[in-house]
Amino acid sequence: MRRRSLLIAVPAGMATLAACNDDEGASESKASDSPSPSPSASATSAAPAPKIVDGPLPAITAGTKFGEKPTVAKGSGDPSDQVAVKTVIAGNGQTVAENDFIQANYLGQIWDTAKVFDNSYDRKTPLVIQLAQSAIIDSWRYALAGKKAGSRVLLSTAPTWGYGKQGNSSAGIKGTDTLVFVVDIEGTFNAKSSAKGKTVAQDDADLPKVGDNTDGKAPTIDVPKADAPKKLVAEYVIEGDGDEVKAENTVLVQYKGVLWDTGKEFDSTYSRKALTSFSLQQVVKGWAQGLTGKKVGSRVLIVIPPDLGYGDNPPSGSGISKDSTLVFTVDILAKM
């Protein structure tokens, strides 16, 4: 099973997972497929904001290009007791803001020993996580906000904004250790993010028509006055050019759901103004089957018949009746 990032303080929960959850359902999304030690929210989120200083910082001695696994020298002398930050490579993409989700590769090591305790390069899977309190160690929130996608950032953090006095024994991190990170910011996502790709013709008059706007506003869904399909429908509205989503992946999405019979909206990230991440192993079968094989960056129309949705057991208070056919537009922003 894939190893979970040590950076995660608390898994970022899906605000309305019950709206897309299977019978066994969990109440929050998973950052990856297997657990690993991580600090509690209280241990990483109670400290005041650090001072952001220029150094000292160790040198990157190999793997100096963006996206390459770096080698970082051992720290020399006493580290800062705050958070030291240096932009090694300046990107020209979208600016990262606190509470955004970022997609990034990273390497973390201990200042005194240069021991690498975690890195995503070897896993060949970038981290996708929200820069929010209780979602990630605090130093990242302060160091990466204001940086641009395409940037490589070198930072060090005192224990206060890392793993606190308790450290992380499973990773070999003591409560007195200063940590060093190299972070390659591949992308950033927020409530205004949309699919990016090629618009696909919607020629079937018996299927709903979904808006192809990419301005971050909720797409329209026009349901035809026709019988609902008996089988799952999953069609591109916008076809992205990213990797294909696999059944075991966690995805970061914008979505909107309406009822086939009435066209009434029952759930939407656009209405909440908050993106959602979840594992395809946690959702109803129609979601999992509909998104598997689709490309990151895409907008997908999914029509879910009752047997692949909630059947005769819809979530209480959802506004979904028994045996409802559900219609979704889903923007796949990233996968984890």
Solvent accessible surface area in square Angstrom, and as a share of the most:
residue,aa,sasa,rsa
1,M,191,0.85
2,R,62,0.23
3,R,105,0.38
4,R,28,0.10
5,S,7,0.04
6,L,1,0.01
7,L,1,0.00
8,I,2,0.01
9,A,5,0.04
10,V,52,0.30
11,P,32,0.20
12,A,25,0.19
13,G,47,0.46
14,M,9,0.04
15,A,72,0.56
16,T,41,0.24
17,L,4,0.02
18,A,64,0.50
19,A,13,0.10
20,C,1,0.00
21,N,19,0.10
22,D,55,0.28
23,D,126,0.65
24,E,172,0.77
25,G,34,0.33
26,A,44,0.34
27,S,101,0.65
28,E,73,0.33
29,S,2,0.02
30,K,111,0.47
31,A,18,0.14
32,S,8,0.05
33,D,37,0.19
34,S,19,0.12
35,P,118,0.74
36,S,23,0.15
37,P,53,0.33
38,S,43,0.28
39,P,7,0.04
40,S,59,0.38
41,A,30,0.23
42,S,88,0.57
43,A,37,0.29
44,T,1,0.00
45,S,19,0.12
46,A,90,0.70
47,A,27,0.21
48,P,106,0.67
49,A,68,0.53
50,P,15,0.09
51,K,146,0.62
52,I,89,0.45
53,V,47,0.27
54,D,130,0.67
55,G,27,0.26
56,P,65,0.41
57,L,38,0.19
58,P,11,0.07
59,A,61,0.47
60,I,28,0.14
61,T,86,0.50
62,A,48,0.37
63,G,20,0.20
64,T,76,0.44
65,K,138,0.59
66,F,72,0.30
67,G,39,0.37
68,E,71,0.32
69,K,94,0.40
70,P,3,0.02
71,T,76,0.44
72,V,9,0.05
73,A,37,0.28
74,K,119,0.50
75,G,11,0.11
76,S,95,0.62
77,G,62,0.59
78,D,129,0.67
79,P,41,0.26
80,S,18,0.11
81,D,104,0.54
82,Q,40,0.18
83,V,0,0.00
84,A,0,0.00
85,V,15,0.09
86,K,112,0.47
87,T,50,0.29
88,V,58,0.33
89,I,54,0.27
90,A,86,0.67
91,G,16,0.15
92,N,147,0.75
93,G,31,0.30
94,Q,90,0.40
95,T,64,0.37
96,V,2,0.01
97,A,50,0.39
98,E,75,0.34
99,N,90,0.46
100,D,7,0.04
101,F,12,0.05
102,I,0,0.00
103,Q,40,0.18
104,A,0,0.00
105,N,19,0.10
106,Y,0,0.00
107,L,3,0.02
108,G,0,0.00
109,Q,3,0.01
110,I,8,0.04
111,W,3,0.01
112,D,91,0.47
113,T,86,0.50
114,A,29,0.23
115,K,103,0.44
116,V,65,0.37
117,F,14,0.06
118,D,4,0.02
119,N,18,0.09
120,S,0,0.00
121,Y,21,0.08
122,D,88,0.46
123,R,53,0.19
124,K,178,0.75
125,T,33,0.19
126,P,31,0.20
127,L,17,0.09
128,V,5,0.03
129,I,8,0.04
130,Q,44,0.20
131,L,0,0.00
132,A,14,0.11
133,Q,98,0.44
134,S,40,0.26
135,A,8,0.06
136,I,0,0.00
137,I,0,0.00
138,D,1,0.01
139,S,0,0.00
140,W,0,0.00
141,R,16,0.06
142,Y,61,0.23
143,A,3,0.02
144,L,0,0.00
145,A,40,0.31
146,G,50,0.49
147,K,50,0.21
148,K,92,0.39
149,A,13,0.10
150,G,27,0.26
151,S,3,0.02
152,R,0,0.00
153,V,0,0.00
154,L,6,0.03
155,L,0,0.00
156,S,0,0.00
157,T,0,0.00
158,A,7,0.05
159,P,31,0.20
160,T,62,0.36
161,W,15,0.05
162,G,0,0.00
163,Y,3,0.01
164,G,9,0.09
165,K,193,0.82
166,Q,99,0.44
167,G,5,0.05
168,N,9,0.05
169,S,106,0.68
170,S,84,0.54
171,A,10,0.08
172,G,34,0.33
173,I,5,0.03
174,K,133,0.57
175,G,19,0.18
176,T,116,0.67
177,D,9,0.04
178,T,12,0.07
179,L,1,0.01
180,V,1,0.01
181,F,0,0.00
182,V,0,0.00
183,V,0,0.00
184,D,1,0.00
185,I,0,0.00
186,E,70,0.31
187,G,13,0.13
188,T,9,0.05
189,F,34,0.14
190,N,43,0.22
191,A,35,0.27
192,K,159,0.68
193,S,15,0.10
194,S,13,0.09
195,A,0,0.00
196,K,158,0.67
197,G,52,0.50
198,K,151,0.64
199,T,76,0.44
200,V,47,0.27
201,A,76,0.59
202,Q,57,0.25
203,D,127,0.66
204,D,73,0.38
205,A,81,0.63
206,D,87,0.45
207,L,28,0.14
208,P,2,0.01
209,K,69,0.29
210,V,6,0.03
211,G,18,0.18
212,D,72,0.37
213,N,47,0.24
214,T,77,0.45
215,D,84,0.44
216,G,10,0.09
217,K,140,0.59
218,A,43,0.33
219,P,0,0.00
220,T,85,0.49
221,I,21,0.11
222,D,90,0.47
223,V,35,0.20
224,P,30,0.19
225,K,214,0.91
226,A,40,0.31
227,D,133,0.69
228,A,26,0.20
229,P,33,0.20
230,K,175,0.74
231,K,164,0.69
232,L,47,0.23
233,V,21,0.12
234,A,25,0.20
235,E,89,0.40
236,Y,45,0.17
237,V,1,0.00
238,I,2,0.01
239,E,52,0.23
240,G,4,0.04
241,D,138,0.71
242,G,29,0.28
243,D,97,0.50
244,E,98,0.44
245,V,2,0.01
246,K,113,0.48
247,A,54,0.42
248,E,74,0.33
249,N,15,0.08
250,T,2,0.01
251,V,0,0.00
252,L,0,0.00
253,V,0,0.00
254,Q,1,0.00
255,Y,0,0.00
256,K,26,0.11
257,G,0,0.00
258,V,5,0.03
259,L,17,0.08
260,W,14,0.05
261,D,121,0.63
262,T,98,0.57
263,G,34,0.32
264,K,133,0.57
265,E,71,0.32
266,F,35,0.14
267,D,11,0.06
268,S,4,0.02
269,T,0,0.00
270,Y,25,0.09
271,S,80,0.51
272,R,72,0.26
273,K,159,0.67
274,A,43,0.34
275,L,18,0.09
276,T,3,0.02
277,S,6,0.04
278,F,0,0.00
279,S,7,0.04
280,L,3,0.02
281,Q,128,0.57
282,Q,18,0.08
283,V,5,0.03
284,V,3,0.01
285,K,115,0.49
286,G,0,0.00
287,W,0,0.00
288,A,21,0.16
289,Q,96,0.43
290,G,0,0.00
291,L,0,0.00
292,T,53,0.31
293,G,33,0.32
294,K,32,0.14
295,K,61,0.26
296,V,26,0.15
297,G,15,0.14
298,S,0,0.00
299,R,0,0.00
300,V,0,0.00
301,L,6,0.03
302,I,0,0.00
303,V,0,0.00
304,I,0,0.00
305,P,4,0.02
306,P,37,0.24
307,D,114,0.59
308,L,31,0.16
309,G,16,0.16
310,Y,25,0.10
311,G,17,0.16
312,D,97,0.51
313,N,99,0.51
314,P,28,0.18
315,P,31,0.19
316,S,121,0.78
317,G,86,0.83
318,S,25,0.16
319,G,53,0.51
320,I,12,0.06
321,S,72,0.47
322,K,139,0.59
323,D,92,0.47
324,S,15,0.10
325,T,14,0.08
326,L,2,0.01
327,V,0,0.00
328,F,1,0.00
329,T,1,0.00
330,V,0,0.00
331,D,0,0.00
332,I,0,0.00
333,L,12,0.06
334,A,0,0.00
335,K,44,0.19
336,M,12,0.05
